[in-house]
Amino acid sequence: MTDRSPLASLPPAPEAPLAGTPEPATEPLPGPGHRRDPLTIAAVGLFVIAVLFTLYFGRDVLLPIMLALILSFLLRPLVRALYRVGMPEGIGAAVMVVMLFGGVLLAVYTLSAPAAEWVNRMPRVLHELEFKLGDIRAGIDRAREASRQIEQITKETGSDGPVREVVVRGPTLMEQAVSQVESVLANVVILLVLLYFFLARGRHSLEALIGTMRNVDDRVHYAMVAATLQQNIAAYLLTITVINAVLGLATGLVMWMWGLPNPALWGVMVALANYIPFIGPAVMTGVFFLVSVLTFDSLGTIILPPLSFVALTTIEGNFLTPMIVGRRLSLNPIAVFVSILFWGWLWGIPGALLAVPILAILKILFDAHEPLKPVGALLGD
């Protein structure tokens, strides 16, 4: 007779392990976090793509904001100094904005005549370059003619009838110039207004933001981070600006000694281009070579101005800047070059000019937060 008791349907009890026998290791079951990893990676990727799209398509708005913020770091110590002698911050900010705008206008007015002279000389300059670089031009013409013949043969063998070309007419040169001038003027007005508000109300806005934090330790920490950011970036920008001005002055004097025309124009261009490490000096070396080709005849005289500029930039980049800037905000050259490429791709030449200050700001912010300190160490030299 079959046993129908409830105990008969239960599985047999596991055998007890022998004494001294190690129990088999049990692997932990995968938790819910493992199932969310692909979703987390996808979310991070979408967030990065969204940030890139915002930076790229919002550059007309973000670029003046970033430039005004960085200029406010540079001019904030001067506004603070005026405040200490009794001038309200609003009036001090207005004075700084007017002085900056006046200095830029004075520089543009002073250098507009030499720049216009070079623009008017451009047809003759191109003719002289074509004459002096005749061998190179002949090779280019031969390659162009061969390419045209190959294209003609391809059209004759690959088409049964005549090929119609459709030409889409774009805006004229005058329309493009007017559009660019309007865009530049609008950006200048936005920049000056934002710079005034950053200088006049930036400190109060930051204090109000920090005051909303409930944790006292957080308030103290972020107040120290803001002070460190302000002091270090202001010192860094002021130091780099002085170094670039000295390099531009030295370059102008050297070019004047070699007899290059418009040495003041080249000095100002060098001072501005040196805000873009690596790329700026390389471009100016090519400019000096072309100007030397147009100015001098002998090869020994032609190479002297570009070689002199290379010597000046070598001394500045390898000895002067590291000695003055020091280790506090020294940046990794690889990170600097990648930052220039990235911001230049996003925002063009203004982005390349702002690449190094933005990288310095990010390094300070990363160093101030414990989880991001390895990234800050990677950005440093």
C-alpha positions as CSV (number, residue, x, y, z in Angstrom):
1,M,0.0,0.0,0.0
2,T,1.3,3.4,-1.0
3,D,2.2,5.9,1.7
4,R,0.0,9.0,1.2
5,S,1.3,11.0,4.2
6,P,2.3,14.7,3.5
7,L,5.9,14.0,4.4
8,A,6.3,11.6,1.5
9,S,5.9,14.5,-1.0
10,L,8.8,16.6,0.5
11,P,12.3,16.4,-1.1
12,P,14.9,14.4,0.8
13,A,16.9,16.4,3.3
14,P,20.5,17.3,2.3
15,E,23.3,15.3,3.8
16,A,25.3,17.0,6.5
17,P,28.9,17.7,5.4
18,L,31.6,15.7,7.1
19,A,33.6,17.3,9.8
20,G,36.6,19.2,8.4
21,T,35.2,19.3,4.9
22,P,35.0,22.8,3.5
23,E,31.7,24.0,2.3
24,P,31.4,24.7,-1.4
25,A,31.6,28.4,-2.3
26,T,28.3,29.9,-3.4
27,E,28.5,32.6,-6.0
28,P,26.4,35.6,-5.3
29,L,23.4,36.2,-7.5
30,P,23.7,39.2,-9.7
31,G,22.0,42.1,-8.1
32,P,19.8,44.7,-9.7
33,G,22.7,47.0,-10.2
34,H,24.2,44.7,-12.8
35,R,21.1,44.9,-14.8
36,R,21.2,48.7,-14.8
37,D,24.7,49.0,-16.0
38,P,23.9,49.2,-19.7
39,L,21.1,51.7,-19.0
40,T,23.5,53.8,-16.9
41,I,26.1,53.8,-19.7
42,A,23.5,54.7,-22.2
43,A,22.2,57.6,-20.0
44,V,25.7,58.9,-19.6
45,G,26.3,58.7,-23.3
46,L,23.1,60.6,-24.1
47,F,23.9,63.2,-21.5
48,V,27.4,63.8,-23.1
49,I,25.8,64.0,-26.5
50,A,23.2,66.5,-25.2
51,V,25.9,68.6,-23.7
52,L,27.9,68.7,-26.9
53,F,24.8,69.6,-28.9
54,T,24.1,72.4,-26.4
55,L,27.6,73.8,-26.6
56,Y,27.7,73.6,-30.4
57,F,24.3,75.0,-31.3
58,G,24.2,77.4,-28.3
59,R,27.6,79.0,-29.0
60,D,26.1,82.3,-30.0
61,V,24.8,82.6,-26.4
62,L,27.3,80.6,-24.4
63,L,30.4,82.2,-26.0
64,P,29.7,85.8,-24.7
65,I,28.8,84.4,-21.3
66,M,32.0,82.4,-21.0
67,L,34.2,85.3,-22.3
68,A,32.5,87.7,-19.9
69,L,33.0,85.3,-17.0
70,I,36.7,84.9,-17.7
71,L,37.2,88.7,-18.1
72,S,35.3,89.2,-14.8
73,F,37.9,86.9,-13.1
74,L,40.6,89.1,-14.5
75,L,39.0,92.5,-13.7
76,R,37.5,91.6,-10.3
77,P,40.6,92.4,-8.3
78,L,40.6,95.9,-9.7
79,V,36.9,96.4,-8.8
80,R,37.7,95.2,-5.3
81,A,40.6,97.7,-5.1
82,L,38.3,100.5,-6.1
83,Y,35.8,99.4,-3.5
84,R,38.4,99.5,-0.8
85,V,39.1,103.2,-1.5
86,G,35.4,104.0,-1.3
87,M,34.0,103.5,-4.8
88,P,30.8,101.4,-4.9
89,E,31.0,98.1,-6.8
90,G,28.5,99.2,-9.4
91,I,30.5,102.3,-10.3
92,G,33.8,100.4,-10.2
93,A,32.4,97.8,-12.6
94,A,31.2,100.5,-15.0
95,V,34.7,102.2,-14.9
96,M,36.4,98.8,-15.7
97,V,34.0,98.1,-18.6
98,V,34.5,101.6,-20.1
99,M,38.3,101.4,-19.7
100,L,38.3,97.9,-21.4
101,F,36.1,99.1,-24.2
102,G,38.1,102.2,-24.7
103,G,41.4,100.3,-24.7
104,V,40.1,97.9,-27.4
105,L,38.8,100.8,-29.5
106,L,42.2,102.6,-29.2
107,A,44.1,99.5,-30.3
108,V,41.7,98.9,-33.2
109,Y,42.1,102.6,-34.3
110,T,45.8,102.5,-34.0
111,L,46.3,99.3,-35.9
112,S,43.5,99.8,-38.5
113,A,45.8,101.8,-40.8
114,P,48.5,99.1,-41.1
115,A,45.9,96.4,-41.4
116,A,44.1,98.3,-44.1
117,E,47.4,98.9,-45.9
118,W,48.0,95.1,-46.0
119,V,44.5,94.4,-47.2
120,N,44.9,97.0,-50.0
121,R,48.3,95.5,-50.9
122,M,46.8,92.0,-51.1
123,P,46.6,91.7,-55.0
124,R,50.2,92.9,-55.3
125,V,51.3,90.7,-52.5
126,L,49.8,87.7,-54.2
127,H,51.5,88.6,-57.4
128,E,54.8,88.9,-55.7
129,L,54.3,85.6,-54.0
130,E,53.5,84.0,-57.3
131,F,56.7,85.5,-58.8
132,K,59.0,84.5,-55.9
133,L,57.5,81.0,-55.5
134,G,57.3,80.4,-59.2
135,D,58.6,76.8,-59.1
136,I,56.1,75.7,-56.5
137,R,53.3,77.4,-58.5
138,A,54.4,75.7,-61.7
139,G,54.2,72.3,-60.0
140,I,50.7,73.1,-58.6
141,D,49.5,74.2,-62.1
142,R,50.8,71.0,-63.7
143,A,49.0,68.9,-61.0
144,R,45.8,71.0,-61.6
145,E,46.0,70.5,-65.3
146,A,46.5,66.8,-65.0
147,S,43.5,66.6,-62.6
148,R,41.4,68.6,-65.1
149,Q,42.3,66.2,-68.0
150,I,41.4,63.2,-65.9
151,E,38.1,64.7,-65.0
152,Q,37.4,65.5,-68.7
153,I,38.2,61.9,-69.7
154,T,35.9,60.6,-67.0
155,K,33.0,62.8,-68.2
156,E,33.5,61.8,-71.8
157,T,33.6,58.0,-71.1
158,G,31.0,57.9,-68.3
159,S,28.1,60.0,-69.7
160,D,25.9,59.6,-72.8
161,G,24.8,63.1,-73.1
162,P,25.8,66.6,-72.0
163,V,26.0,67.2,-68.3
164,R,24.2,70.2,-66.9
165,E,25.7,72.0,-64.0
166,V,23.5,73.7,-61.5
167,V,25.0,76.7,-59.8
168,V,23.4,77.8,-56.5
169,R,24.1,81.4,-55.8
170,G,24.8,82.3,-52.2
171,P,24.8,85.7,-50.5
172,T,27.1,88.3,-52.0
173,L,30.4,89.3,-50.3
174,M,28.8,92.6,-49.2
175,E,25.8,90.8,-47.6
176,Q,28.2,88.4,-45.8
177,A,30.3,91.3,-44.5
178,V,27.2,93.2,-43.3
179,S,25.9,90.1,-41.5
180,Q,29.3,89.5,-39.8
181,V,29.5,93.1,-38.6
182,E,26.0,92.9,-37.2
183,S,26.8,89.7,-35.4
184,V,30.1,91.0,-34.0
185,L,28.4,94.2,-32.7
186,A,25.6,92.3,-31.1
187,N,28.1,90.0,-29.4
188,V,30.2,92.9,-28.2
189,V,27.1,94.6,-26.6
190,I,26.0,91.3,-24.9
191,L,29.6,90.8,-23.7
192,L,29.9,94.3,-22.2
193,V,26.5,94.1,-20.5
194,L,27.2,90.6,-19.0
195,L,30.7,91.7,-17.9
196,Y,29.2,94.7,-16.0
197,F,26.7,92.5,-14.2
198,F,29.3,89.9,-13.4
199,L,31.5,92.6,-11.9
200,A,28.8,94.5,-10.1
201,R,26.5,91.7,-8.9
202,G,28.6,88.5,-9.2
203,R,29.7,88.5,-5.6
204,H,26.3,89.1,-4.2
205,S,24.7,86.4,-6.4
206,L,27.4,83.9,-5.3
207,E,26.9,84.7,-1.7
208,A,23.1,84.3,-2.1
209,L,23.6,81.0,-3.7
210,I,25.9,79.7,-1.0
211,G,23.6,81.0,1.7
212,T,20.8,78.7,0.5
213,M,22.8,75.6,1.5
214,R,21.7,74.1,4.8
215,N,24.9,72.4,5.8
216,V,27.4,74.8,7.3
217,D,30.4,72.7,6.1
218,D,29.1,72.9,2.5
219,R,28.8,76.6,2.8
220,V,32.3,77.0,4.1
221,H,33.7,74.5,1.5
222,Y,32.1,76.2,-1.5
223,A,33.0,79.6,-0.3
224,M,36.6,78.5,-0.2
225,V,36.4,77.0,-3.6
226,A,34.9,80.2,-5.0
227,A,37.7,82.3,-3.4
228,T,40.4,79.9,-4.7
229,L,38.9,79.9,-8.2
230,Q,38.8,83.7,-8.2
231,Q,42.3,84.3,-6.9
232,N,44.1,81.6,-9.0
233,I,42.3,82.3,-12.2
234,A,42.8,86.1,-11.8
235,A,46.5,85.6,-11.0
236,Y,46.9,83.1,-13.9
237,L,45.2,85.4,-16.5
238,L,47.1,88.5,-15.3
239,T,50.4,86.6,-15.5
240,I,49.7,85.2,-19.0
241,T,48.5,88.6,-20.2
242,V,51.7,90.3,-19.0
243,I,53.9,87.5,-20.5
244,N,52.1,87.8,-23.9
245,A,52.4,91.6,-23.8
246,V,56.2,91.3,-23.2
247,L,56.5,88.7,-25.9
248,G,54.6,90.9,-28.4
249,L,56.7,93.9,-27.4
250,A,59.9,91.9,-27.9
251,T,58.7,90.6,-31.2
252,G,57.8,94.0,-32.5
253,L,61.3,95.3,-31.5
254,V,63.1,92.4,-33.2
255,M,61.0,92.8,-36.4
256,W,61.8,96.5,-36.4
257,M,65.5,95.7,-36.1
258,W,65.3,93.4,-39.1
259,G,63.4,96.0,-41.1
260,L,60.1,94.2,-41.4
261,P,57.2,96.7,-42.1
262,N,54.5,97.4,-39.5
263,P,56.3,95.9,-36.5
264,A,53.6,97.1,-34.1
265,L,51.0,95.1,-36.0
266,W,53.0,92.0,-35.8
267,G,53.7,92.5,-32.1
268,V,49.9,92.8,-31.3
269,M,49.2,89.8,-33.4
270,V,51.8,87.8,-31.6
271,A,50.4,88.9,-28.2
272,L,46.9,87.7,-29.2
273,A,48.0,84.5,-30.9
274,N,50.1,83.4,-27.9
275,Y,46.9,82.9,-26.0
276,I,46.6,79.7,-28.2
277,P,49.6,77.6,-27.2
278,F,51.3,75.6,-29.9
279,I,49.0,76.6,-32.7
280,G,49.3,80.4,-32.3
281,P,53.1,80.6,-32.4
282,A,53.1,78.1,-35.3
283,V,50.7,80.3,-37.4
284,M,52.7,83.4,-36.6
285,T,55.9,81.7,-37.7
286,G,54.3,81.1,-41.1
287,V,53.1,84.7,-41.2
288,F,56.6,86.0,-40.5
289,F,58.0,83.7,-43.2
290,L,55.6,85.0,-45.8
291,V,56.2,88.7,-44.9
292,S,59.9,88.1,-45.1
293,V,59.5,86.5,-48.5
294,L,57.7,89.7,-49.6
295,T,60.1,92.1,-48.0
296,F,63.6,90.6,-48.6
297,D,65.3,88.9,-51.6
298,S,68.1,86.8,-50.2
299,L,67.4,83.5,-48.5
300,G,69.7,84.3,-45.6
301,T,67.7,87.5,-44.8
302,I,64.3,85.8,-45.3
303,I,64.8,83.2,-42.6
304,L,66.1,85.6,-40.0
305,P,62.7,87.1,-38.8
306,P,60.9,83.7,-38.4
307,L,64.0,82.1,-36.8
308,S,64.2,85.1,-34.3
309,F,60.5,84.6,-33.5
310,V,61.0,80.9,-32.9
311,A,63.9,81.7,-30.6
312,L,61.7,84.1,-28.6
313,T,58.8,81.7,-28.3
314,T,61.2,78.9,-27.2
315,I,62.6,81.1,-24.4
316,E,59.1,82.1,-23.4
317,G,57.5,78.7,-23.5
318,N,60.3,76.7,-21.9
319,F,61.8,79.1,-19.4
320,L,59.9,82.3,-18.8
321,T,56.3,81.0,-18.4
322,P,57.1,77.9,-16.3
323,M,59.3,80.0,-14.0
324,I,56.7,82.7,-13.5
325,V,53.5,80.7,-13.5
326,G,55.1,77.9,-11.4
327,R,53.6,74.6,-10.4
328,R,50.4,75.9,-9.0
329,L,48.4,76.0,-12.3
330,S,50.8,74.2,-14.6
331,L,48.8,72.2,-17.1
332,N,49.5,69.0,-18.9
333,P,50.6,69.9,-22.5
334,I,48.5,67.0,-23.8
335,A,45.4,68.3,-22.0
336,V,46.1,71.8,-23.3
337,F,46.4,70.7,-26.9
338,V,43.3,68.5,-26.7
339,S,41.4,71.4,-25.1
340,I,42.4,73.8,-27.9
341,L,41.3,71.3,-30.5
342,F,38.0,70.6,-28.7
343,W,37.0,74.2,-28.0
344,G,38.3,75.4,-31.4
345,W,36.1,72.8,-33.0
346,L,33.1,73.9,-31.0
347,W,33.5,77.7,-31.0
348,G,36.1,78.5,-33.7
349,I,38.9,80.9,-33.0
350,P,37.3,82.4,-29.9
351,G,36.9,78.9,-28.4
352,A,40.6,78.3,-29.1
353,L,41.5,81.5,-27.2
354,L,39.4,80.5,-24.2
355,A,40.5,76.9,-24.2
356,V,43.4,77.3,-21.7
357,P,41.5,79.4,-19.2
358,I,38.5,77.0,-19.3
359,L,40.9,74.1,-18.7
360,A,42.5,76.0,-15.7
361,I,39.0,76.6,-14.3
362,L,38.1,72.9,-14.6
363,K,41.4,71.8,-13.0
364,I,40.7,74.0,-9.9
365,L,37.1,72.7,-9.7
366,F,38.2,69.1,-10.0
367,D,41.0,69.5,-7.4
368,A,38.4,70.9,-4.9
369,H,36.2,67.8,-5.1
370,E,37.6,64.6,-3.7
371,P,36.0,62.1,-6.2
372,L,37.4,64.3,-9.1
373,K,40.9,64.8,-7.9
374,P,42.4,62.1,-10.2
375,V,41.0,64.0,-13.1
376,G,42.5,67.2,-11.8
377,A,45.8,65.5,-11.4
378,L,45.6,64.2,-15.0
379,L,45.0,67.8,-16.2
380,G,48.0,69.0,-14.3
381,D,51.7,68.8,-15.4
